[in-house]
Amino acid sequence: MSKKIPHRLYLTEDQMPKQWYNLRADMKEQAAPILNPGTLQPATVEELYPVFCEKLAQQEMDHTTRYIDIPEEVQEFYKMYRPSPLIRAYNLEKALGTPAKIYFKFEGNNTSGSHKLNSAIPQAYYAKEQGLTSLTTETGAGQWGTALAEACSYYNLPLTVFMVKVSYEQKPFRKSVMQTFGADIIPSPSETTQVGRMILSKDPNTGGSLGCAISEAVEKAVTTPNCRYVLGSVLNQVLLHQSIIGLESKIAMEMLDEYPDIIIGCAGGGSNLGGLIAPFMQDKLLGKANPRIIAVEPASCPSFTRGKYAYDFCDTGKVTPLAKMYTLGSSFMPSANHAGGLRYHGMSPILSKLYDDGYMEAVAVEQTKVFEAAVFFAKQETILPAPESAHAIRAAIDEALKCKETGEAKTILFGLTGTGYFDMTAYNAYLNGSMSDYVPSDADLQRGFDQLPKIPDIQ
Ligand SMILES: *Cc1c(COP(=O)(O)O)cnc(C)c1O
């Protein structure tokens, strides 16, 4: 029996996108501007230059250029591991007995193990082009640090990574991969920065958080000559670079004569989701199509589903600009038993605005349910998914099961952002039954909300 649609569809090099798509150019209303933390006035692009490399600061503030050229050198690097395949999950469909057609875009086929390399490469490229001599960043689970270590090694840029302390202890092999690519790794919070020392003096046993690590990395960048800070999610520039995921998916689906009815992505800071949905959201904004778009987040760190849409700091030490976003408060620390990634307190301002305006939905799922879906998926499709990605799998399975009830043959597209090989401790906890679900109480969340900065709304 011949199948019309292949299991895996790869674009040719010629078909690969040569420009990123800037979703903001088609948004009816823009997200609220980021604010300078000193003046509480909208930040100017020049004010970002001490922290970010100039090209990236410009991309951060660019609300109008619809398509932005991918530098040729970056296109060449992309060709080492892209295009990523669009895969039809035939076996999963069969095992679920669903009439739905399930597609996923797999971003885990590179050494960094996730989509993060898509933005690490241009960020290191622009820094090198500007003549910077080092970069700093933070990493949580380690994927971003790994991707950036690869990119910096390629462009010969020294890199310091502040790694969230619990991950540093739980994921020693992530550290080794980063060190293989020459990065310097510091567990955060650390004694090497003023903000790290302050956080440690308040809570010496803290396991750290992304918010703390960001504060340390920013401090290191602004106090080191010719050094800048780079971030792997949340920012507008990162969503721009990640649009490569959605652009490739859309071309591939067009070749198959398909269009997704439902698009699903996991959401930590929102970069893979923002990238995957970008060209489909464009259709939605322009009235050309109306797919359902679903963000999936952990019940233990529920920024969209239980957070507040408010101005907040992007870090715990309150040194970054303020962004209006769905947030749990920059002091929020996810429970230590949460193994599934996606631990950031805030959410991309672009996605926050689109969610607030009703263009997308969000669901929160508990981690044992996520790992149940991960194991089921691994057996059907022979890919061991990252726990983060398995949030999207969970929601895709749930939607496919709804189709089974209603008999509707919907087309589902989800983002499979990474491989799970670095997360075997978490798989182990699930398999030996020691994993539990943690859902913060309203009172837990209120503590984070109480510390939100009081800022009058600026529109
Ligand atoms: C970092 C990461 C995520 C979450 O980050 P986003 O910015 O929300 O995309 C999801 N999956 C994997 C594998 C990751 O490494």
PDBQT file of the ligand as one rigid body, heavy atoms in Angstrom, charges set to zero:
ROOT
HETATM    1  C1  LIG A 501      14.000  25.757  26.260  1.00  0.00    +0.000 C 
HETATM    2  C2  LIG A 501      13.132  24.691  25.781  1.00  0.00    +0.000 A 
HETATM    3  C3  LIG A 501      11.745  24.853  25.717  1.00  0.00    +0.000 A 
HETATM    4  C4  LIG A 501      11.012  26.057  26.215  1.00  0.00    +0.000 C 
HETATM    5  O1  LIG A 501      11.428  27.296  25.771  1.00  0.00    +0.000 OA
HETATM    6  P1  LIG A 501      10.532  28.231  24.878  1.00  0.00    +0.000 P 
HETATM    7  O2  LIG A 501      11.270  29.485  24.802  1.00  0.00    +0.000 OA
HETATM    8  O3  LIG A 501       9.202  28.375  25.566  1.00  0.00    +0.000 OA
HETATM    9  O4  LIG A 501      10.396  27.558  23.587  1.00  0.00    +0.000 OA
HETATM   10  C5  LIG A 501      10.987  23.831  25.194  1.00  0.00    +0.000 A 
HETATM   11  N1  LIG A 501      11.554  22.690  24.784  1.00  0.00    +0.000 NA
HETATM   12  C6  LIG A 501      12.884  22.486  24.843  1.00  0.00    +0.000 A 
HETATM   13  C7  LIG A 501      13.439  21.187  24.383  1.00  0.00    +0.000 C 
HETATM   14  C8  LIG A 501      13.713  23.486  25.328  1.00  0.00    +0.000 A 
HETATM   15  O5  LIG A 501      15.015  23.288  25.374  1.00  0.00    +0.000 OA
ENDROOT
TORSDOF 0
